[in-house]
Amino acid sequence: MELTVTLRQPHRRAELFGPGDRNLRQIRDALKVQVQARNTTVRILGNPPDVARAAAVMERLQEMLRRRDDLDEDSVRAALAEVDEGEGADRTDVIGVFARDAVISPKTDGQRQYVQSMLAHDLVICLGPAGTGKTYLAVAVAVHQLKSGEARRIVLVRPAVEAGEKLGFLPGDLQQKVNPYLRPLFDAMHDMMTFDQLKRFMINDVIEVVPLAYMRGRTLNGAIIILDEAQNTTPAQMLMFLTRLGHNSKMIVTGDDSQVDLEPGQPSGLIDAVHRLRGCPGVDVIRLTEVDIVRHRLVQAVVARYASLSSSRRPEPRESENAGVVPSADRGGPAPAAADLQADALRDDR
């Protein structure tokens, strides 16, 4: 059997092939195939199963190279392992996005539960430490539903709260002022569609990226609305946001309740919302933990050390629907009454 793989970045073939074509030789030796590089293509010959695996490894390496300066032997080994794992696993959990070379799927049981929950519920609240894929998977599901026609638009929302630093006056128009806060959402989007697609969608308001303060008075129909860094909302802001949900829409709220950047004594709207909405029909609460971290292996160790040394954090098991969260009263004062919050939300709408 023979397959030809086309290089997506021909100008980076040296980084893809490795010094002296080392990466190609590693694939050849591991899979017992012939590999021939010619200009902008790589020709693979051998037994059909081995050729298919080698082609998949080449595609995976090209995907890696989009985010890295170069590839080494460990990169090739990781690509080989991922292809082998993918062949033996159920691939129905792959999330289809606009970028043809993007393979997005949950990596842990917690992430799988999170993705299934987003597809099944109209309001999902996800809590978890850094690196668990809360934002990335939410954006992936939103892009998937936009591509499949299940949603007409995506609205990405973030509170403009500084993480312990005072940035002072920011020059520029509104978009330039809020870009630093919304950068993580843009980064995720760039992995799932081309720059031109993203630009076109934003010009046509198919994708909208806005600070939380500009959500007042709106009703969003036929949309996927994602609120990121929700731990930095107040209870009144959270109520205002949740009441924007319109017909045929979904809301996904993500945040890390261990990294609240509000003023001391100010209760977090994320923690308050989970406490109030626990067990509410149509609402699902997912808690990801340190075992769901998929960033660099040291991130998991760092999160675990900080959690173990923090006397204020109480570890909780992953739960769904009836997830228990420390009430706002334990996080800096009693939670505002529901009537007061409703009055604030109605006042905002005016």
N, C-alpha and C positions, 0 to 999 in steps of 0.2 A: 504493500500500500504506500501511497505517496500523498503528502499534504504540503501545501505552501502557505506560510504565514507571512503576511505583509507587515512591514514595520510601520508603526504609526508615527514614529519620530526618527526618520532616517538619519538626521544630523546627529543623533545620539547613539548610533549603532555601536560605537566603541565602548560606551558605558554599558550597553545592553549585553554585548558579547563578552566583556571583561578583557583584561590584559592578555594578549595572545590567544583570544577566543577561549579563555579559561571556562567561562560559564557554559558555552556550547559544548565543550568537551565533558563537563560535569553532567550535563543532561544526556549526552550520548552514552557515557559509561553507566549511568544509573538506569537508563531505560533500554539499553541495547539497540539503539537506532542509529541511522546515519543522518548527520546534520550538515547541510551545505548552505553556506551564506553567500548570497549573490545580490550585490547592490542593495535594493530595498526589500528583498524577500529572504526568507529562510526556508529551504526545502528539506523536508523530513521524510525518510524512507525506512520501512521495516514492517514488522507485524502490525496489523490494524489496531489492536488495543494499545500497543506501545506507542505507535505514531499518534494516536488520539491523545494519549496522556502527555506526550512531548509537546504537542501543539498547545494543549491547555496550559502547560508550564510556561511556554513562551508568552502566551497571552497574559498570564499572571505576572510574569516579570516585567512586561511592558506597562502593566498597571502600576506596579511598584515604582517603576522609574519615573512615572509622572509626578511622584511625591518625593523623590530622593535625588541626590546628586550622582550617586553611582550604586552599583550592585556588587556584592561580594559572595563568597561561597555560602555563607549563612543564608543569604537571600534566596539562592537557588535551592538550598535544602528546605527552606520554609515553603517555597512555591511547590516543590515536589510533595511535601507533607500535606499541604492544603488540597492539592489535586487528588491525592490518594484518599484523604478524608472525605472530600466531596463526592467521590465515586461510591463510597460505601454508605453515605448518609442520605436521608430523604431530602431532596432539594426543593420541596414545595414551599419552603420558607424563604426562598430568594425573593427579594423585593425589587421589582422591575422599575427602573427609572429611565430618564431620557438618554443618559450617556450609555452607549452600547457596551463600552468596556468596563462599566462599573458593576461589580458583583457585590451586592449588599445583602447581608443576611445576619440574623442574630447569632451570636457566638456562644451564649450561655443559656442555661434553662431559664434564668430570670429574664434575659432579653427576649427569649421566645414568648414567655408569658406576657411580657410588655407589648410586643407586636400583636399578638392575638387579641389582647385587650383593646388596643387602639382600633383594630378592625371591627370589633364586636360592640363597642360602646360609644355613645355620643359624647361622654365626658370622662376623660382619664386623667388622673393625677399621679405623677410618677416622682418619687423621692429617691435619692441615692447620692453617693459620693462622686467626686470627680472621676471621669474616665469610664463610667459605666454605659455610655452611649445614650443617655436620656435624650439629649437634643438631637443628636445625629439620626437616631432611629425615628424620632418623631418627624423630622424633616423628610426622611426617606419615605415613610408611609404617606405623608402629605403629597409628595411628588408622585408617588405611585398612583394615588387616587386621582390626581390631576391628569396624569397620562391616560388612565383608564376611563376617564370621563365621569367618575363618581363624584368629583368635586369640580366646581367651575373656577375656583380661585383659592389662593393660599394667603393667609394673613399671619405674619410673623411679628410677635410683640415682645418687648422687653422693657422692664423698668429702668430708667436712667439713674441708677444709684451707683456711686463710686465705691470701689472695694477698699475702704479704709484710707483713701487718698483724696485730697482736694485738688481737682484739676484746674479750678479757676475758670476764667472766661475762655470759651472755645470760639475761634473765629469761624466765619462762613455762614452758609444758609442752614436751614433746618436739617437737610440730609447730611451735610458735612458735620454738623454738631453731634448728631446721634450715631454716625457711623462707627465711632470707637466702641459704643455699647452693643451694636448690632453685628460686629465683625464675625463672631462665631457662627451666626446664622448664615451669613454670606459664604463663609468658608465651607459649610456643609452643602450649600446649594451648588457651589462651584464643582463639587465632586460628582454631582448628579445631572448636570446639564452643561452645555457649552456657555461661554461668556455671551455670545450673541443671543442664544435662547433666553438666558436670564435677563439680559438687557431688554429684549423685545417683550418678555412677559411683564417686566416692571413698567415699561412705558405704557403698556395696555392695561395696567392695573390687574393683571391676572395674578401676579405676585406682589404683595404689598408688605413693606417692612416699616413698622411704625413704633414709636415709643408709647408706653402704656398711657401716658397722659392724654394722647390724642384719640383714645378709644371712646371717650365720653359721648353719649347721645347716639351711638351708632347701633344698628341691628344688622347682623351679617348672615345672609342666607346663602345656601349652597357653597359653603366655604369650609376649609380646614383652618382653624385658628390655633396657633401655638403660642403659649406664654412661656418664655424661657426665664430662668433665674427668678422664679416666682417667690422664692424665700425673701426677696427684697421688696415685696409688696406689703402694704398695710391691709388689715381686714376690710376697710372701706374700699380700697382700690380693688381688692380681689372680688368683692361683691359686684362692684361696677363692671369689672371685666366679665365675670361669669354671666351676668344678665345681658350681655351682647349677643348671646347665642340665638341664631335664627333658625328658620326651617331648613331641613336637609343639610345641617351643618354639624361639624364635630369640633370639640375643643380638647386640646392636649396641654396640660399644665405640668411643667417640669421644674425641679429645683432641688437644692441640697440644703436640708434644714440644719446642717452643721456649719454652714458658712453664711450666716445672716449678717448683712452689712448695714442694717438699719441703726438708728440712734439707740443708745442703751435705754432699755425700758419700753421700747416700741415693739408691740407684738407683731409677729410675722403673719401675713395673710395666708401664706401657704399652710403653716401649721394650724392656724385657726380654721381654714377651709376643710382640711382633712378631719379635724375634730368634729366639725358641724355636719359634714356630709357623709360621715361613716354610716354605711348601710343604706344610703339613699338609692332607690331603684334607678337604674340607668347610669349610675356613677361607679367607676371602678378605681380603686387605689392600688398602685403597685409600688412596692419598696424594693429597690435593688440594693445589694450589699457589696462588700469588698470582693466577694468571689466573682462578681459580674464585671469587674474592671478589666478593660481590654486594651488599655494603653501600655506604655512601657512597664515591664514587670516591677520596677521600683515604685511605681505609683501605688500599687496594691500594698506594698510594705509601708510606704509613707502614711497612707490612710489608716492602716491598721495600728501603727505606732501612735499617731495622733489620737485615734479613737480610744486606745487603751489608757492613755495618759490624761485624757480629758474627763474631769469629774462631772461635767455638766451634761455630757452626752450619754444617752441610755440606748444601748444596742437593741434593735428589734428584729424579729424574724420577718422574712418576706411574707406579705399577706395580700389578699385580693378582696376587694369589696369592703370587708369589715376591718381593714387595717387600723391598728391602734397607733395613735400619735400622741405625744405628750401634749396635754391641753395648753392653751395659751396662758392660762393662769400660772403655769409652772415655768413660763418663759419670760416673765417680766410683767406681771399684772393680769387682772381679769380680762377675759375677752369682751369686746363691746357687745351690747345687747343687739339682737337681730333687728329690732325696731329702729335703733339708732343707725345701724348700717343701712337699712332700707331707706331711711330718710336722707342719708348722705348721698346714696346712689340716685334717688329721685332729684335731689338738688343739683347734682352734677348734670343730669339729663336736661335740666332747664338751662 
